[in-house]
Amino acid sequence: MEQSVKDTLRAYIMEHFDIPADDPDFGDDVHLFDYGFVDSLGATEIIMFLEDTYHVEIGQKDIILYPMNTVNEIAEVVERKLAER
């Protein structure tokens, strides 16, 4: 069974940013930047991961148009890009 964008993204963030599975503050609707899980360099790494994994382009326009602060918000942008193909 293929993982959803959200599941793949969540797993990447947890592994790449060393977030324990039982962290009570981490969830799909948590603001990744306000809670200190990800910084600006990390945001760039997440975008590069998503572009490589899903072969989509997330440009400056997308970052301005769509909120991309939570796992859910970021996954929605990727899913929108995939649907546009």
PDB file as gemmi writes it, atoms N, CA and C in Angstrom:
CRYST1    1.000    1.000    1.000  90.00  90.00  90.00 P 1                      
ATOM      1  N   MET A   1       0.848  -1.193   0.000  1.00  0.00           N  
ATOM      2  CA  MET A   1       0.000   0.000   0.000  1.00  0.00           C  
ATOM      3  C   MET A   1       0.887   1.249   0.000  1.00  0.00           C  
ATOM      4  N   GLU A   2       0.563   2.168  -0.874  1.00  0.00           N  
ATOM      5  CA  GLU A   2       1.347   3.389  -0.991  1.00  0.00           C  
ATOM      6  C   GLU A   2       1.013   4.353   0.142  1.00  0.00           C  
ATOM      7  N   GLN A   3       2.060   4.965   0.694  1.00  0.00           N  
ATOM      8  CA  GLN A   3       1.848   5.928   1.773  1.00  0.00           C  
ATOM      9  C   GLN A   3       1.257   7.220   1.217  1.00  0.00           C  
ATOM     10  N   SER A   4       0.417   7.864   2.009  1.00  0.00           N  
ATOM     11  CA  SER A   4      -0.128   9.157   1.610  1.00  0.00           C  
ATOM     12  C   SER A   4       0.967  10.217   1.709  1.00  0.00           C  
ATOM     13  N   VAL A   5       0.750  11.326   1.042  1.00  0.00           N  
ATOM     14  CA  VAL A   5       1.690  12.444   1.121  1.00  0.00           C  
ATOM     15  C   VAL A   5       1.876  12.843   2.580  1.00  0.00           C  
ATOM     16  N   LYS A   6       0.782  12.920   3.313  1.00  0.00           N  
ATOM     17  CA  LYS A   6       0.850  13.328   4.718  1.00  0.00           C  
ATOM     18  C   LYS A   6       1.696  12.356   5.539  1.00  0.00           C  
ATOM     19  N   ASP A   7       1.484  11.057   5.342  1.00  0.00           N  
ATOM     20  CA  ASP A   7       2.251  10.057   6.089  1.00  0.00           C  
ATOM     21  C   ASP A   7       3.741  10.115   5.745  1.00  0.00           C  
ATOM     22  N   THR A   8       4.039  10.259   4.463  1.00  0.00           N  
ATOM     23  CA  THR A   8       5.433  10.346   4.020  1.00  0.00           C  
ATOM     24  C   THR A   8       6.092  11.598   4.589  1.00  0.00           C  
ATOM     25  N   LEU A   9       5.395  12.707   4.529  1.00  0.00           N  
ATOM     26  CA  LEU A   9       5.907  13.972   5.042  1.00  0.00           C  
ATOM     27  C   LEU A   9       6.135  13.901   6.544  1.00  0.00           C  
ATOM     28  N   ARG A  10       5.152  13.394   7.271  1.00  0.00           N  
ATOM     29  CA  ARG A  10       5.270  13.274   8.727  1.00  0.00           C  
ATOM     30  C   ARG A  10       6.479  12.413   9.099  1.00  0.00           C  
ATOM     31  N   ALA A  11       6.628  11.263   8.434  1.00  0.00           N  
ATOM     32  CA  ALA A  11       7.745  10.364   8.717  1.00  0.00           C  
ATOM     33  C   ALA A  11       9.086  11.047   8.432  1.00  0.00           C  
ATOM     34  N   TYR A  12       9.165  11.781   7.326  1.00  0.00           N  
ATOM     35  CA  TYR A  12      10.395  12.499   6.985  1.00  0.00           C  
ATOM     36  C   TYR A  12      10.733  13.529   8.054  1.00  0.00           C  
ATOM     37  N   ILE A  13       9.757  14.329   8.447  1.00  0.00           N  
ATOM     38  CA  ILE A  13      10.004  15.379   9.438  1.00  0.00           C  
ATOM     39  C   ILE A  13      10.429  14.764  10.769  1.00  0.00           C  
ATOM     40  N   MET A  14       9.745  13.725  11.199  1.00  0.00           N  
ATOM     41  CA  MET A  14      10.082  13.107  12.487  1.00  0.00           C  
ATOM     42  C   MET A  14      11.490  12.524  12.469  1.00  0.00           C  
ATOM     43  N   GLU A  15      11.849  11.875  11.367  1.00  0.00           N  
ATOM     44  CA  GLU A  15      13.179  11.277  11.284  1.00  0.00           C  
ATOM     45  C   GLU A  15      14.261  12.332  11.107  1.00  0.00           C  
ATOM     46  N   HIS A  16      14.048  13.244  10.171  1.00  0.00           N  
ATOM     47  CA  HIS A  16      15.068  14.232   9.814  1.00  0.00           C  
ATOM     48  C   HIS A  16      15.323  15.250  10.933  1.00  0.00           C  
ATOM     49  N   PHE A  17      14.300  15.556  11.704  1.00  0.00           N  
ATOM     50  CA  PHE A  17      14.444  16.560  12.751  1.00  0.00           C  
ATOM     51  C   PHE A  17      14.422  15.941  14.159  1.00  0.00           C  
ATOM     52  N   ASP A  18      14.640  14.626  14.214  1.00  0.00           N  
ATOM     53  CA  ASP A  18      14.769  13.893  15.488  1.00  0.00           C  
ATOM     54  C   ASP A  18      13.613  14.150  16.453  1.00  0.00           C  
ATOM     55  N   ILE A  19      12.408  13.984  15.972  1.00  0.00           N  
ATOM     56  CA  ILE A  19      11.220  14.157  16.810  1.00  0.00           C  
ATOM     57  C   ILE A  19      10.759  12.766  17.252  1.00  0.00           C  
ATOM     58  N   PRO A  20      10.748  12.504  18.554  1.00  0.00           N  
ATOM     59  CA  PRO A  20      10.324  11.182  19.024  1.00  0.00           C  
ATOM     60  C   PRO A  20       8.846  10.922  18.706  1.00  0.00           C  
ATOM     61  N   ALA A  21       8.530   9.667  18.465  1.00  0.00           N  
ATOM     62  CA  ALA A  21       7.159   9.277  18.120  1.00  0.00           C  
ATOM     63  C   ALA A  21       6.170   9.628  19.225  1.00  0.00           C  
ATOM     64  N   ASP A  22       6.641   9.671  20.450  1.00  0.00           N  
ATOM     65  CA  ASP A  22       5.737   9.943  21.576  1.00  0.00           C  
ATOM     66  C   ASP A  22       5.767  11.406  22.025  1.00  0.00           C  
ATOM     67  N   ASP A  23       6.290  12.299  21.181  1.00  0.00           N  
ATOM     68  CA  ASP A  23       6.330  13.720  21.536  1.00  0.00           C  
ATOM     69  C   ASP A  23       4.903  14.262  21.591  1.00  0.00           C  
ATOM     70  N   PRO A  24       4.443  14.693  22.762  1.00  0.00           N  
ATOM     71  CA  PRO A  24       3.050  15.143  22.894  1.00  0.00           C  
ATOM     72  C   PRO A  24       2.767  16.466  22.178  1.00  0.00           C  
ATOM     73  N   ASP A  25       3.808  17.223  21.848  1.00  0.00           N  
ATOM     74  CA  ASP A  25       3.615  18.514  21.193  1.00  0.00           C  
ATOM     75  C   ASP A  25       3.563  18.411  19.671  1.00  0.00           C  
ATOM     76  N   PHE A  26       3.962  17.268  19.124  1.00  0.00           N  
ATOM     77  CA  PHE A  26       4.015  17.126  17.669  1.00  0.00           C  
ATOM     78  C   PHE A  26       2.736  16.478  17.148  1.00  0.00           C  
ATOM     79  N   GLY A  27       2.208  17.042  16.075  1.00  0.00           N  
ATOM     80  CA  GLY A  27       1.019  16.486  15.427  1.00  0.00           C  
ATOM     81  C   GLY A  27       0.853  17.122  14.063  1.00  0.00           C  
ATOM     82  N   ASP A  28      -0.099  16.640  13.300  1.00  0.00           N  
ATOM     83  CA  ASP A  28      -0.285  17.107  11.930  1.00  0.00           C  
ATOM     84  C   ASP A  28      -0.767  18.553  11.839  1.00  0.00           C  
ATOM     85  N   ASP A  29      -1.334  19.093  12.913  1.00  0.00           N  
ATOM     86  CA  ASP A  29      -1.825  20.475  12.892  1.00  0.00           C  
ATOM     87  C   ASP A  29      -0.966  21.433  13.724  1.00  0.00           C  
ATOM     88  N   VAL A  30       0.176  20.965  14.185  1.00  0.00           N  
ATOM     89  CA  VAL A  30       1.065  21.809  14.998  1.00  0.00           C  
ATOM     90  C   VAL A  30       1.892  22.698  14.067  1.00  0.00           C  
ATOM     91  N   HIS A  31       1.992  23.963  14.414  1.00  0.00           N  
ATOM     92  CA  HIS A  31       2.796  24.911  13.645  1.00  0.00           C  
ATOM     93  C   HIS A  31       4.264  24.537  13.840  1.00  0.00           C  
ATOM     94  N   LEU A  32       4.876  24.000  12.785  1.00  0.00           N  
ATOM     95  CA  LEU A  32       6.224  23.457  12.882  1.00  0.00           C  
ATOM     96  C   LEU A  32       7.262  24.501  13.256  1.00  0.00           C  
ATOM     97  N   PHE A  33       7.046  25.732  12.865  1.00  0.00           N  
ATOM     98  CA  PHE A  33       8.026  26.784  13.101  1.00  0.00           C  
ATOM     99  C   PHE A  33       7.830  27.438  14.467  1.00  0.00           C  
ATOM    100  N   ASP A  34       6.584  27.722  14.823  1.00  0.00           N  
ATOM    101  CA  ASP A  34       6.305  28.332  16.125  1.00  0.00           C  
ATOM    102  C   ASP A  34       6.706  27.419  17.279  1.00  0.00           C  
ATOM    103  N   TYR A  35       6.561  26.114  17.087  1.00  0.00           N  
ATOM    104  CA  TYR A  35       6.905  25.160  18.137  1.00  0.00           C  
ATOM    105  C   TYR A  35       8.374  24.746  18.097  1.00  0.00           C  
ATOM    106  N   GLY A  36       9.124  25.265  17.132  1.00  0.00           N  
ATOM    107  CA  GLY A  36      10.558  25.020  17.077  1.00  0.00           C  
ATOM    108  C   GLY A  36      10.977  23.669  16.515  1.00  0.00           C  
ATOM    109  N   PHE A  37      10.063  22.969  15.865  1.00  0.00           N  
ATOM    110  CA  PHE A  37      10.436  21.692  15.270  1.00  0.00           C  
ATOM    111  C   PHE A  37      11.296  21.888  14.024  1.00  0.00           C  
ATOM    112  N   VAL A  38      11.024  22.964  13.275  1.00  0.00           N  
ATOM    113  CA  VAL A  38      11.704  23.226  12.011  1.00  0.00           C  
ATOM    114  C   VAL A  38      12.087  24.703  11.954  1.00  0.00           C  
ATOM    115  N   ASP A  39      13.275  24.987  11.387  1.00  0.00           N  
ATOM    116  CA  ASP A  39      13.681  26.378  11.165  1.00  0.00           C  
ATOM    117  C   ASP A  39      13.662  26.657   9.661  1.00  0.00           C  
ATOM    118  N   SER A  40      14.136  27.825   9.252  1.00  0.00           N  
ATOM    119  CA  SER A  40      14.051  28.191   7.830  1.00  0.00           C  
ATOM    120  C   SER A  40      14.889  27.260   6.953  1.00  0.00           C  
ATOM    121  N   LEU A  41      16.035  26.831   7.424  1.00  0.00           N  
ATOM    122  CA  LEU A  41      16.841  25.884   6.660  1.00  0.00           C  
ATOM    123  C   LEU A  41      16.099  24.554   6.534  1.00  0.00           C  
ATOM    124  N   GLY A  42      15.456  24.142   7.602  1.00  0.00           N  
ATOM    125  CA  GLY A  42      14.666  22.918   7.586  1.00  0.00           C  
ATOM    126  C   GLY A  42      13.515  23.009   6.607  1.00  0.00           C  
ATOM    127  N   ALA A  43      12.901  24.181   6.502  1.00  0.00           N  
ATOM    128  CA  ALA A  43      11.802  24.374   5.549  1.00  0.00           C  
ATOM    129  C   ALA A  43      12.294  24.146   4.125  1.00  0.00           C  
ATOM    130  N   THR A  44      13.486  24.648   3.828  1.00  0.00           N  
ATOM    131  CA  THR A  44      14.078  24.448   2.511  1.00  0.00           C  
ATOM    132  C   THR A  44      14.335  22.963   2.263  1.00  0.00           C  
ATOM    133  N   GLU A  45      14.826  22.260   3.286  1.00  0.00           N  
ATOM    134  CA  GLU A  45      15.085  20.828   3.150  1.00  0.00           C  
ATOM    135  C   GLU A  45      13.789  20.050   2.906  1.00  0.00           C  
ATOM    136  N   ILE A  46      12.721  20.446   3.578  1.00  0.00           N  
ATOM    137  CA  ILE A  46      11.429  19.782   3.391  1.00  0.00           C  
ATOM    138  C   ILE A  46      10.944  19.994   1.956  1.00  0.00           C  
ATOM    139  N   ILE A  47      11.037  21.211   1.457  1.00  0.00           N  
ATOM    140  CA  ILE A  47      10.601  21.499   0.093  1.00  0.00           C  
ATOM    141  C   ILE A  47      11.416  20.700  -0.915  1.00  0.00           C  
ATOM    142  N   MET A  48      12.731  20.635  -0.717  1.00  0.00           N  
ATOM    143  CA  MET A  48      13.580  19.857  -1.627  1.00  0.00           C  
ATOM    144  C   MET A  48      13.210  18.373  -1.578  1.00  0.00           C  
ATOM    145  N   PHE A  49      12.944  17.848  -0.396  1.00  0.00           N  
ATOM    146  CA  PHE A  49      12.532  16.455  -0.248  1.00  0.00           C  
ATOM    147  C   PHE A  49      11.239  16.196  -1.017  1.00  0.00           C  
ATOM    148  N   LEU A  50      10.265  17.080  -0.849  1.00  0.00           N  
ATOM    149  CA  LEU A  50       8.968  16.902  -1.519  1.00  0.00           C  
ATOM    150  C   LEU A  50       9.100  17.013  -3.035  1.00  0.00           C  
ATOM    151  N   GLU A  51       9.900  17.969  -3.501  1.00  0.00           N  
ATOM    152  CA  GLU A  51      10.102  18.119  -4.940  1.00  0.00           C  
ATOM    153  C   GLU A  51      10.760  16.874  -5.527  1.00  0.00           C  
ATOM    154  N   ASP A  52      11.750  16.330  -4.830  1.00  0.00           N  
ATOM    155  CA  ASP A  52      12.441  15.120  -5.305  1.00  0.00           C  
ATOM    156  C   ASP A  52      11.541  13.893  -5.233  1.00  0.00           C  
ATOM    157  N   THR A  53      10.783  13.778  -4.160  1.00  0.00           N  
ATOM    158  CA  THR A  53       9.947  12.601  -3.944  1.00  0.00           C  
ATOM    159  C   THR A  53       8.752  12.559  -4.887  1.00  0.00           C  
ATOM    160  N   TYR A  54       8.096  13.706  -5.072  1.00  0.00           N  
ATOM    161  CA  TYR A  54       6.848  13.738  -5.840  1.00  0.00           C  
ATOM    162  C   TYR A  54       6.982  14.387  -7.210  1.00  0.00           C  
ATOM    163  N   HIS A  55       8.192  14.835  -7.556  1.00  0.00           N  
ATOM    164  CA  HIS A  55       8.448  15.446  -8.860  1.00  0.00           C  
ATOM    165  C   HIS A  55       7.484  16.602  -9.136  1.00  0.00           C  
ATOM    166  N   VAL A  56       7.358  17.463  -8.143  1.00  0.00           N  
ATOM    167  CA  VAL A  56       6.562  18.682  -8.263  1.00  0.00           C  
ATOM    168  C   VAL A  56       7.485  19.867  -7.984  1.00  0.00           C  
ATOM    169  N   GLU A  57       7.048  21.038  -8.386  1.00  0.00           N  
ATOM    170  CA  GLU A  57       7.812  22.252  -8.105  1.00  0.00           C  
ATOM    171  C   GLU A  57       7.008  23.124  -7.145  1.00  0.00           C  
ATOM    172  N   ILE A  58       7.631  23.430  -6.023  1.00  0.00           N  
ATOM    173  CA  ILE A  58       7.016  24.320  -5.041  1.00  0.00           C  
ATOM    174  C   ILE A  58       7.809  25.610  -5.083  1.00  0.00           C  
ATOM    175  N   GLY A  59       7.219  26.614  -5.709  1.00  0.00           N  
ATOM    176  CA  GLY A  59       7.917  27.870  -5.922  1.00  0.00           C  
ATOM    177  C   GLY A  59       7.553  28.935  -4.902  1.00  0.00           C  
ATOM    178  N   GLN A  60       8.171  30.082  -5.065  1.00  0.00           N  
ATOM    179  CA  GLN A  60       7.926  31.213  -4.175  1.00  0.00           C  
ATOM    180  C   GLN A  60       6.447  31.596  -4.179  1.00  0.00           C  
ATOM    181  N   LYS A  61       5.820  31.499  -5.351  1.00  0.00           N  
ATOM    182  CA  LYS A  61       4.394  31.834  -5.469  1.00  0.00           C  
ATOM    183  C   LYS A  61       3.553  30.938  -4.552  1.00  0.00           C  
ATOM    184  N   ASP A  62       3.877  29.643  -4.516  1.00  0.00           N  
ATOM    185  CA  ASP A  62       3.144  28.711  -3.657  1.00  0.00           C  
ATOM    186  C   ASP A  62       3.326  29.059  -2.183  1.00  0.00           C  
ATOM    187  N   ILE A  63       4.538  29.419  -1.838  1.00  0.00           N  
ATOM    188  CA  ILE A  63       4.846  29.749  -0.441  1.00  0.00           C  
ATOM    189  C   ILE A  63       4.075  30.991  -0.009  1.00  0.00           C  
ATOM    190  N   ILE A  64       3.883  31.919  -0.944  1.00  0.00           N  
ATOM    191  CA  ILE A  64       3.134  33.147  -0.637  1.00  0.00           C  
ATOM    192  C   ILE A  64       1.624  32.876  -0.619  1.00  0.00           C  
ATOM    193  N   LEU A  65       1.137  32.091  -1.584  1.00  0.00           N  
ATOM    194  CA  LEU A  65      -0.305  31.862  -1.721  1.00  0.00           C  
ATOM    195  C   LEU A  65      -0.894  30.944  -0.663  1.00  0.00           C  
ATOM    196  N   TYR A  66      -0.139  29.937  -0.258  1.00  0.00           N  
ATOM    197  CA  TYR A  66      -0.692  28.910   0.618  1.00  0.00           C  
ATOM    198  C   TYR A  66       0.060  28.840   1.941  1.00  0.00           C  
ATOM    199  N   PRO A  67      -0.678  28.716   3.040  1.00  0.00           N  
ATOM    200  CA  PRO A  67       0.015  28.508   4.314  1.00  0.00           C  
ATOM    201  C   PRO A  67       0.693  27.141   4.284  1.00  0.00           C  
ATOM    202  N   MET A  68       1.918  27.087   4.726  1.00  0.00           N  
ATOM    203  CA  MET A  68       2.675  25.832   4.729  1.00  0.00           C  
ATOM    204  C   MET A  68       3.418  25.712   6.061  1.00  0.00           C  
ATOM    205  N   ASN A  69       2.641  25.730   7.141  1.00  0.00           N  
ATOM    206  CA  ASN A  69       3.228  25.725   8.478  1.00  0.00           C  
ATOM    207  C   ASN A  69       3.020  24.426   9.236  1.00  0.00           C  
ATOM    208  N   THR A  70       2.109  23.586   8.782  1.00  0.00           N  
ATOM    209  CA  THR A  70       1.803  22.335   9.465  1.00  0.00           C  
ATOM    210  C   THR A  70       1.957  21.177   8.475  1.00  0.00           C  
ATOM    211  N   VAL A  71       2.021  19.972   8.979  1.00  0.00           N  
ATOM    212  CA  VAL A  71       2.079  18.795   8.119  1.00  0.00           C  
ATOM    213  C   VAL A  71       0.858  18.787   7.199  1.00  0.00           C  
ATOM    214  N   ASN A  72      -0.319  19.049   7.746  1.00  0.00           N  
ATOM    215  CA  ASN A  72      -1.539  19.057   6.930  1.00  0.00           C  
ATOM    216  C   ASN A  72      -1.479  20.101   5.821  1.00  0.00           C  
ATOM    217  N   GLU A  73      -1.049  21.309   6.145  1.00  0.00           N  
ATOM    218  CA  GLU A  73      -0.995  22.383   5.139  1.00  0.00           C  
ATOM    219  C   GLU A  73       0.009  22.066   4.033  1.00  0.00           C  
ATOM    220  N   ILE A  74       1.171  21.570   4.413  1.00  0.00           N  
ATOM    221  CA  ILE A  74       2.196  21.256   3.418  1.00  0.00           C  
ATOM    222  C   ILE A  74       1.715  20.121   2.516  1.00  0.00           C  
ATOM    223  N   ALA A  75       1.128  19.091   3.116  1.00  0.00           N  
ATOM    224  CA  ALA A  75       0.616  17.954   2.336  1.00  0.00           C  
ATOM    225  C   ALA A  75      -0.462  18.411   1.359  1.00  0.00           C  
ATOM    226  N   GLU A  76      -1.314  19.337   1.763  1.00  0.00           N  
ATOM    227  CA  GLU A  76      -2.365  19.848   0.874  1.00  0.00           C  
ATOM    228  C   GLU A  76      -1.774  20.528  -0.359  1.00  0.00           C  
ATOM    229  N   VAL A  77      -0.684  21.281  -0.168  1.00  0.00           N  
ATOM    230  CA  VAL A  77      -0.045  21.950  -1.302  1.00  0.00           C  
ATOM    231  C   VAL A  77       0.507  20.909  -2.273  1.00  0.00           C  
ATOM    232  N   VAL A  78       1.163  19.887  -1.754  1.00  0.00           N  
ATOM    233  CA  VAL A  78       1.720  18.843  -2.616  1.00  0.00           C  
ATOM    234  C   VAL A  78       0.594  18.105  -3.343  1.00  0.00           C  
ATOM    235  N   GLU A  79      -0.462  17.772  -2.631  1.00  0.00           N  
ATOM    236  CA  GLU A  79      -1.588  17.084  -3.266  1.00  0.00           C  
ATOM    237  C   GLU A  79      -2.227  17.940  -4.351  1.00  0.00           C  
ATOM    238  N   ARG A  80      -2.300  19.238  -4.130  1.00  0.00           N  
ATOM    239  CA  ARG A  80      -2.831  20.151  -5.145  1.00  0.00           C  
ATOM    240  C   ARG A  80      -1.930  20.125  -6.380  1.00  0.00           C  
ATOM    241  N   LYS A  81      -0.622  20.138  -6.159  1.00  0.00           N  
ATOM    242  CA  LYS A  81       0.332  20.097  -7.277  1.00  0.00           C  
ATOM    243  C   LYS A  81       0.201  18.780  -8.060  1.00  0.00           C  
ATOM    244  N   LEU A  82       0.043  17.688  -7.339  1.00  0.00           N  
ATOM    245  CA  LEU A  82      -0.102  16.389  -7.998  1.00  0.00           C  
ATOM    246  C   LEU A  82      -1.391  16.331  -8.818  1.00  0.00           C  
ATOM    247  N   ALA A  83      -2.451  16.934  -8.321  1.00  0.00           N  
ATOM    248  CA  ALA A  83      -3.734  16.932  -9.030  1.00  0.00           C  
ATOM    249  C   ALA A  83      -3.689  17.797 -10.299  1.00  0.00           C  
ATOM    250  N   GLU A  84      -2.779  18.775 -10.322  1.00  0.00           N  
ATOM    251  CA  GLU A  84      -2.674  19.675 -11.472  1.00  0.00           C  
ATOM    252  C   GLU A  84      -1.985  19.019 -12.672  1.00  0.00           C  
ATOM    253  N   ARG A  85      -1.323  17.918 -12.445  1.00  0.00           N  
ATOM    254  CA  ARG A  85      -0.576  17.279 -13.547  1.00  0.00           C  
ATOM    255  C   ARG A  85      -1.478  16.662 -14.568  1.00  0.00           C  
TER     256      ARG A  85                                                      
END                                                                             
